[in-house]
């Protein structure tokens, strides 16, 4: 679907589920996302992403390496969650990679390709969000040209008031 020199971003396949579930069970991968997820929870995430693709024509797509065909995570665009002032109603870029794919530039490569796809579809503004402690994702956001928007920072409405993951920072990029 989207090809880069080293990656393919594509619709989800059933055989992605086991590797994605292993990612969701990895406490280090989930450190800034929430508690590790069991197989049923992981499959539910994949089901939601497939449903988003069916409705919108885009989602956080499966990412595989071109050289090995290995599934390494997801990246893409979906609509930002409802109820977040300044972000809701705009496409959100996001990524999650398996730990063995970290530090190799895959997230930035996939994110740039996702932005290009979004621009080619007429999106004028794309947003991203993460927790303040997630410096790796913030570095990717900076590398792909996103700008920090402290005025749009928020407490995630789906997380408990005492959750250390509730505070989120916001970034954006315009075409």
C-alpha angles and dihedrals in degrees: 000000000000117000129192127177091275107015146055120207108200146150117292120269128200092247089061090067099078094049091044089051090053089053091050091051092052107100091204093054090047096043094111097027105057138274119332113280126229123227094268091051091046092050089050090056091051090048090052092049091050090049091050089052090051093052103035104024091238139064141147093305127209112264122212133177113250094215097053105014088232118154107236104172141285140299134165146087133303131156115280114253118274119255098041110117114230094010107055113098094030128098113262121210116215143165141185122184134187112257092248088061096053123112096023100097094253095126093052092045093050092043093052089051090049091051091050089051090050093049090050089055093053102259109154098189132028124188136199135190139190142155117279092246093058096092093159092062091042089055090053090049090054093045092055092049102258117153124222114245108195089175088066097048111126147174108254106249094213095057128081117262091245096048114119086216095058098089111078133185122217133218133178143187128200127207 
